[in-house]
Amino acid sequence: MSDFFNAFEMSPVPAPGPDAVAPDPFRGIYGMPMFVTIPTDDLEASTDFWVRGLGFIELFGIPGQVVHLRRWAFQDVLLVPATADTATPSASGMRVSFSVVLGQLDPLAAACRVLRPGNVTDPRDTPWNTRDVEVITPEGVRVVLTAARPFDPESAEGKYLASVGIVAPDTAADDDNGVHG
């Protein structure tokens, strides 16, 4: 029996596909289930990069204290001024991933290349069926923009995932009794 089931309805991430449409930036206020806090020496320059390069919006800011950025629901970043306590160790060891749709990947990478030449990788396909681009921000954070590719259970990725026990919910074996979570 599989403990996995299709729960796309609770996610802002659209079903994978070449024509998937990204949701608009989410401007609602909610209790954030997860966010990253990134210290920066220059709130204004960092905000500019995250907005113009990575496609975030400035949800709100408190001058000199915090800038709350967001893309989709549950993609929250807080930029804060670096202090002696937050400046070391460097954020350069930090790595965070944000979902995008395939159609956003190339334009976002291009925008980041204009703002930070030499700090954006070429897209690469992963064994877990995504296409990823890594961007190093002005703060030294490694941001992975990750886009799900259409799932084909017969593809190399689909077979690999099945071999490690991850099968698409709609392709579960007959012995899956439907009892989940």
N, C-alpha and C positions, 0 to 999 in steps of 0.2 A: 504494500500500500504506500502511496505517496502522501507526504504531509503538505505538498505544495498544491496551490490552487490559483486559478486566475483571479487576480484582484486589481486589475488595471483601473477599475472604476474609482478606486480611492486615490489614485495618483494623478498629478497634473501632467505626467509624461504621456504623450499620445502613443498609441500603438505604433510599432516600428514600420517604416515603409518609405519609399523614395518620395512619396507625396505627402508625408506626415506634416501637419501644420502645427507649429509651436504655439502654445498658449500665449496670450498677451501677458506682459508683466503683471504680477498680482499685487494690487494696492491695498488689499484688506489688512486689517490688524488682527492677529491671532496669537495665541501662546505658541511660541516657536519651539517645535520639538527638537530642533537641532540648528546650530548656527556656528560659524567660525568668527573668531575675533582676531583681527590682524593689526599688529602695531605698525605704525608708519612714521617716518620722519617728516612727511609732507602730506597732510590730509587732502589738500587741494589737488596735488599732482596724482596721488593714488586714486582719488575719486574719479578724476578725469580718465585715467587708464581703465578702471573697472567699468565705467559707463561707456566710453567711446570704443574701447577695445573688446571687452568681454560681454557687452550688451546688458549690463545691469542698469537699474534706475536708482536714483537717490530717493528712497522712501521718506526719509527725514534726516535732519542733522541738528546737532547742538554745537554751535560754533566752538571750535577748539577742543571739543570733548569726544564726539562720536559722529560718524556718518553711517547710517543704516542703509545698506544697499540690498536690492532684491532683483531677481529675474522672475522665475516662476514661483508659485507657492512652495514654501519649504526650501528655497534656495536663498538663504539669508547670510549676509556678510556684514560684520561690524568693523569699520576702520576706526582705530583709536590712536591717539598720539603715542609714539614710542617714549618710554621712560627708562630710567636706569634699570628698573626691574624687568621690563618687557623687551628691552633692546637686545639682551643676551639671554639665552642663546638666540641666534639669528633665526628668523622665520624661514631661512633657506632650506631647512630640513622638512618643512611642512609641505604636505601634498594633499590637495582636496580635489574632488571630481564633481562636475556639474553636468547634468543631462542637457543635451541639445538634440535637435532633430537633424537628420542628415543634411537637409537643405541649408542649415545655419552654419555648419562646420567650416566650409571654405570661406564664406564672407567674414566670420568672426576671426579665423586665423589670419586672413588678409588684413583686417583692421588692426590686429595686434602686431603684425609684422611692420606696419607703417609706424606704429607708436614705439615699438621695441624691436628693431631689426636684430636678428640673430638670437632671439629668445623664443622662437616658435618652431616646433618640430613639424615635419611633414606628417600627414595623416598615416596612421597604421591600423590595420585590422587585427583584432585580438581573437584568441581561441574561444572567448566567451561571447562572440558575435557582436562586437561593437567596433566602431571606427573612432579612434582617439587622436586628439592633438593636444600636446602639452605646451603650456605657455608659462614662462617665468615672469612674474609680475615685478614692478619696481621694488616691492618689499622683499623679493626673493622667494615668494610662495610659488610652488609648482602647481598650477591649475590645469587639470585634465578636463578638456571638453570631450564628452563621450556621447556618441550617438549610436543607438541601437540600430542594427541592420535587420532587414526582414528575416524572420526565422524560417528556415527550411530544415525539417527534421532529417532529411536525406543528405544535407550538406556535410562537409567535413566538420564544421563547428557543431552542427546538430548531433552528429554521431559522437563527437568528443564529449559533449555535455551529457548525452545519454549514457556514455560509458562510465561517467563518474556519478551517475544516479540522478541527474537533473533532466527531466523530460518535460516537454511542453504540456501544460495541463490538459489541453484539448486532444493530446495524443497518448494519454495514459493508458496503460494496459487494462485488459478486462478485469484483472484481479484488484484494481483500485476500487474500493467500495464507496468512494465518494465522501467518506468521513474525514473532515479536515479541521484542524485547529480547534 
